[in-house]
């Protein structure tokens, strides 16, 4: 069987590793064993090990299954919720209103 290698940027790898650690911490806080999470998520122990180490070759669906078991699947709605850059780019492309210069009032009018 082919072993799939995924190449990602170092900063992305750090984010995945941090996510894996957060998932592991959440599992331990709930006092779930690896076997319990594996059984409930229908994944193998090596796969959970990869998830908890932030391995980029693990499918997104596996992460979702683990989040569901941990009761954290709602956290997915927070991903890309605030698209600051996208909103800024969208706002920049909006048409800018241009107005004619104001007429100067005659010297005698107040």
C-alpha positions as CSV (number, residue, x, y, z in Angstrom):
1,X,0.0,0.0,0.0
2,X,1.2,3.5,-0.8
3,X,2.2,5.7,2.1
4,X,0.9,9.2,1.5
5,X,3.2,12.0,2.3
6,X,1.8,15.5,2.7
7,X,4.1,18.6,2.5
8,X,2.9,21.7,4.3
9,X,4.4,24.9,5.4
10,X,6.2,24.9,8.8
11,X,3.7,27.4,10.3
12,X,0.8,25.1,9.2
13,X,2.6,22.1,10.7
14,X,2.9,23.9,14.0
15,X,-0.9,24.7,13.9
16,X,-1.7,21.1,13.3
17,X,0.6,20.0,16.1
18,X,-1.1,22.4,18.5
19,X,-4.5,21.2,17.4
20,X,-3.4,17.6,18.1
21,X,-2.2,18.6,21.5
22,X,-5.4,20.4,22.3
23,X,-7.4,17.3,21.3
24,X,-5.2,15.1,23.4
25,X,-5.6,17.4,26.4
26,X,-9.4,17.4,25.9
27,X,-9.3,13.6,25.8
28,X,-7.3,13.4,29.0
29,X,-9.5,16.0,30.8
30,X,-12.5,13.8,30.0
31,X,-10.5,10.8,31.2
32,X,-11.1,8.9,28.0
33,X,-8.6,6.2,27.1
34,X,-7.3,6.0,23.6
35,X,-9.2,2.8,23.2
36,X,-12.5,4.5,24.2
37,X,-12.0,7.3,21.7
38,X,-11.0,4.9,19.0
39,X,-14.0,2.7,19.5
40,X,-16.4,5.6,19.6
41,X,-14.8,7.3,16.5
42,X,-14.4,4.0,14.7
43,X,-10.7,4.6,14.0
44,X,-7.6,2.7,14.8
45,X,-5.2,3.5,17.6
46,X,-2.4,4.5,15.2
47,X,-4.8,6.9,13.5
48,X,-5.7,8.6,16.8
49,X,-2.0,8.7,17.6
50,X,-1.5,10.6,14.3
51,X,-4.3,13.0,15.1
52,X,-2.9,13.8,18.5
53,X,0.5,14.5,16.9
54,X,-1.0,16.7,14.2
55,X,-0.1,14.4,11.3
56,X,-1.2,16.2,8.1
57,X,-1.9,13.0,6.3
58,X,-5.0,12.3,8.4
59,X,-8.2,13.1,6.7
60,X,-10.3,16.0,7.9
61,X,-13.2,13.7,8.5
62,X,-11.2,11.8,11.1
63,X,-10.6,15.0,13.0
64,X,-14.4,15.6,12.9
65,X,-15.1,12.2,14.3
66,X,-12.6,12.7,17.2
67,X,-14.2,16.2,17.9
68,X,-17.6,14.5,18.0
69,X,-16.5,11.9,20.5
70,X,-15.0,14.7,22.7
71,X,-18.2,16.7,22.4
72,X,-16.5,19.5,20.6
73,X,-17.8,19.3,17.1
74,X,-19.6,22.7,17.5
75,X,-16.1,24.2,17.5
76,X,-15.9,23.6,13.8
77,X,-18.3,26.5,13.2
78,X,-15.5,28.8,14.6
79,X,-13.1,27.9,11.7
80,X,-12.9,30.8,9.2
81,X,-15.8,32.5,10.9
82,X,-14.2,35.9,10.9
83,X,-12.7,36.5,7.5
84,X,-11.0,39.8,8.2
85,X,-8.8,39.8,5.1
86,X,-11.7,38.7,2.8
87,X,-14.0,41.4,4.2
88,X,-11.3,44.1,3.7
89,X,-10.7,43.0,0.1
90,X,-14.5,43.0,-0.5
91,X,-14.8,46.5,1.0
92,X,-12.0,47.8,-1.2
93,X,-13.7,46.6,-4.3
94,X,-17.0,48.5,-3.5
95,X,-17.6,51.5,-5.6
96,X,-16.6,54.8,-4.0
97,X,-19.1,57.6,-4.4
98,X,-17.7,60.7,-5.9
99,X,-19.5,64.0,-5.3
100,X,-19.2,67.2,-7.2
101,X,-17.3,69.9,-5.3
102,X,-19.5,72.3,-3.2
103,X,-20.4,75.6,-4.8
104,X,-19.0,78.5,-2.9
105,X,-21.7,80.8,-1.5
106,X,-21.7,84.4,-2.7
107,X,-19.9,86.8,-0.4
108,X,-23.1,88.5,0.8
109,X,-25.0,85.4,1.9
110,X,-24.8,84.1,5.5
